[in-house]
Amino acid sequence: MNQKHTFFITCAPGIEPVLHREARELKLPKAERQVGGVFFKGTMKDAWRANMEMRTAVRVLRRLERFEAPDDKQLYKNVRRVDWSKFLSADGTFFVDAQCKESALDHTQYVAQRVKDGVVDGFRAATGRRPKVAKEGADLRIHVHIWRDRCILSVDTSGDSLHKRGWRQYQGRAPLAETLAAAVVMLSGWNKQAPLVDFFCGSGTLLIEAAMMAANIPPGGWRKFGFENWADHNADAYRRFKEQRITQVRKAGKLRFQGRDLNVEHVAGAEINAEAAGVEDWINFERGNAFNYEAKAGWNGFMISNMPYGVRVGDPVEIEAMHHQFGAQLRRDCHGYRASLLTGDRRLAHALGFEKWDQISLQNGSIQCKLVNAEL
Ligand SMILES: C[S@@+](CC[C@H](N)C(=O)[O-])C[C@H]1O[C@@H](n2cnc3c(N)ncnc32)[C@H](O)[C@@H]1O
């Protein structure tokens, strides 16, 4: 339990500064920002905390080995050397994720295959049985990263991607990943105290993630992690750790969260999601048009929204006109508010017509987008 390991926490492109801030707030030892994530050196207990608490993390990988892998023989030999029975049983399932860059071994599928062979052959030699490969719901995910012929072999402590908190019952249309929604809330500068409004709330992701922050609900509180399957996992200590963490959840106070969407199905779905997340007492969802909003004087609230954008959502000319109209409405009616709007590109960001604003480049799945932060 007290043994130290090197971990790499992955995140979506552009989120590294937010992830690093989270790692520092959590006091993860020796947290160091990198492209694509954050390193830290710590114990498995630190990895429990990272999985349980970090809202913008996608996976927490534990490094097992680092070695030269100029060819597949070296790769195979080093994979065979690992005692995989610590992480997987001969009757279990596993999956290998491979990434290769600027290396002689440059075919990810082949690399994944050779790693799989090494794992399977090790089990077969020791037990006569072998674990099976499963893409979904595998007991163990193994990560292989080869860069300039150097290989890092890791096991995934998280299991399923951390955006799967366990609260999403309703998908809606084009929902934001929970991890990106959490990053948007953090990048908005919201202080967990000002009223929060989402006019285009869809399945409620932004408000639910924000309410979980205000309620101090750990994002990993409702789900299982990969490390829970490992042979040396201390299940009793982990149960105590989790129970103790859940006692720190706060009850809903006076803080106001308002969600609105034109689509009645989305509103009903958002309510179901909020209940599953344990924040139904924090948020009021209603069916309505973003353009009929009556801003409350002196509220000094925050508007955080994922605007409709992108070819899947509608006609580009109409979407630009909508941004123009919405920006004008906010400037006219919402003095003292701050807006954080996630939208498609520079053109749409400019169409909002704000005076004091900045933009941050993010990636929503495979789509490049901009987060516009403005003072109104
Ligand atoms: C990109 S989606 C938001 C997705 C949401 N962030 C989520 O995670 O589920 C945009 C939403 O805006 C809603 N919408 C479009 N025009 C609207 C309007 N004029 N007033 C209110 N909602 C609107 C759509 O129904 C859709 O749910």
The ligand as a Gaussian input file, in Angstrom:
#p B3LYP/6-31G(d) Opt

LIG

0 1
 C      -25.542000      21.272000     -27.904000
 S      -27.047000      20.924000     -27.120000
 C      -26.642000      21.026000     -25.414000
 C      -26.184000      19.713000     -24.888000
 C      -25.969000      19.735000     -23.380000
 N      -24.825000      20.528000     -23.010000
 C      -25.799000      18.309000     -22.865000
 O      -24.729000      17.981000     -22.352000
 O      -26.718000      17.505000     -23.014000
 C      -27.988000      22.364000     -27.392000
 C      -29.376000      22.347000     -26.802000
 O      -29.997000      23.596000     -27.072000
 C      -31.394000      23.395000     -27.197000
 N      -31.927000      24.583000     -27.881000
 C      -31.780000      24.972000     -29.163000
 N      -32.381000      26.166000     -29.378000
 C      -32.898000      26.567000     -28.176000
 C      -33.599000      27.726000     -27.727000
 N      -33.885000      28.714000     -28.549000
 N      -33.958000      27.788000     -26.431000
 C      -33.655000      26.780000     -25.563000
 N      -32.997000      25.672000     -25.930000
 C      -32.617000      25.563000     -27.215000
 C      -31.498000      22.087000     -27.950000
 O      -32.758000      21.469000     -27.703000
 C      -30.318000      21.295000     -27.368000
 O      -30.751000      20.480000     -26.291000

